Amino acid sequence: MKIERSSGNVFRDLGFGPKETESLRLRAELMVELKRLIQARKLTQSSAAKLFGVTQPRVSDLVRGRIDLFSIEALVNMLARAGRRVELKFSPAGKNRQAA
């Protein structure tokens, strides 16, 4: 079995291009935060949908990790409706460094 060192970004490791890699990484982080919020508050998908201002099937897509169905804007809006503030931080990207 061949083992390769990670670049720190799973999407880059899977072969996605630089632009798509960063978008996917950001969306994944936002989705994880939404899932944590659902678990921490012990929300049903229906109650999470009301809180986030979306439909229950949309929450189902979120919980199932359907990253392709969500924009950064949609995820930020859902977090904002749940009372969460999203902060943006910039740092230089390096060869083996994950941008923050």
C-alpha positions as CSV (number, residue, x, y, z in Angstrom):
1,M,0.0,0.0,0.0
2,K,1.3,3.4,-1.0
3,I,0.9,6.2,1.6
4,E,1.1,9.9,0.6
5,R,1.4,12.8,2.9
6,S,-1.6,15.1,2.9
7,S,-1.4,18.7,1.6
8,G,-3.7,19.7,4.5
9,N,-6.6,20.0,2.1
10,V,-8.5,16.8,1.3
11,F,-10.0,18.4,-1.9
12,R,-6.5,19.3,-3.2
13,D,-5.4,15.8,-2.4
14,L,-8.3,14.4,-4.4
15,G,-7.2,16.4,-7.5
16,F,-9.5,19.4,-7.5
17,G,-8.2,22.6,-9.0
18,P,-7.0,25.5,-6.8
19,K,-10.2,27.6,-7.2
20,E,-12.6,24.7,-6.6
21,T,-10.4,23.4,-3.8
22,E,-10.8,26.5,-1.7
23,S,-14.5,26.8,-2.3
24,L,-15.1,23.2,-1.3
25,R,-12.9,23.6,1.8
26,L,-14.9,26.6,2.9
27,R,-18.2,25.0,2.2
28,A,-17.2,21.9,4.1
29,E,-16.2,23.9,7.2
30,L,-19.5,25.8,7.1
31,M,-21.5,22.5,6.8
32,V,-19.6,21.0,9.7
33,E,-20.5,24.0,11.9
34,L,-24.2,23.7,10.9
35,K,-24.2,20.0,11.7
36,R,-22.5,20.6,15.1
37,L,-25.2,23.2,15.8
38,I,-28.0,20.8,15.0
39,Q,-26.4,18.2,17.3
40,A,-25.6,20.6,20.1
41,R,-29.2,21.9,20.2
42,K,-30.6,18.4,19.6
43,L,-32.7,19.7,16.7
44,T,-34.9,17.6,14.5
45,Q,-34.4,18.2,10.8
46,S,-37.8,20.0,10.8
47,S,-36.9,22.3,13.6
48,A,-33.5,23.0,12.1
49,A,-35.2,23.9,8.8
50,K,-37.4,26.4,10.6
51,L,-34.4,27.9,12.4
52,F,-32.2,28.1,9.2
53,G,-35.1,29.4,7.0
54,V,-35.0,26.4,4.6
55,T,-37.0,23.3,3.9
56,Q,-36.5,20.0,5.8
57,P,-35.2,18.2,2.6
58,R,-32.6,21.0,2.4
59,V,-31.5,20.1,6.0
60,S,-31.4,16.4,5.0
61,D,-29.1,17.3,2.1
62,L,-26.9,19.2,4.6
63,V,-26.8,16.3,7.1
64,R,-26.0,13.9,4.3
65,G,-23.0,16.0,3.3
66,R,-24.3,17.0,-0.2
67,I,-21.7,19.7,-0.5
68,D,-22.4,20.1,-4.3
69,L,-25.9,21.5,-3.4
70,F,-24.8,24.4,-1.3
71,S,-23.2,27.7,-2.0
72,I,-21.0,29.5,0.5
73,E,-23.6,32.3,0.7
74,A,-26.5,29.8,1.4
75,L,-24.5,28.2,4.3
76,V,-23.5,31.6,5.8
77,N,-27.1,32.7,5.6
78,M,-28.2,29.6,7.4
79,L,-25.6,30.1,10.2
80,A,-26.7,33.8,10.5
81,R,-30.3,32.8,10.9
82,A,-29.2,30.5,13.7
83,G,-27.5,33.3,15.5
84,R,-23.9,32.4,14.5
85,R,-21.5,35.0,13.2
86,V,-19.1,33.9,10.4
87,E,-15.7,35.6,10.4
88,L,-13.4,35.7,7.3
89,K,-9.7,35.4,7.7
90,F,-7.0,35.7,5.0
91,S,-3.6,34.3,5.0
92,P,-1.0,33.5,2.3
93,A,-1.4,30.1,0.6
94,G,1.6,27.9,0.6
95,K,2.5,24.7,-1.2
96,N,1.7,22.5,1.8
97,R,-0.4,24.9,3.7
98,Q,-4.1,25.2,4.1
99,A,-5.4,28.8,3.6
100,A,-7.4,30.0,6.6
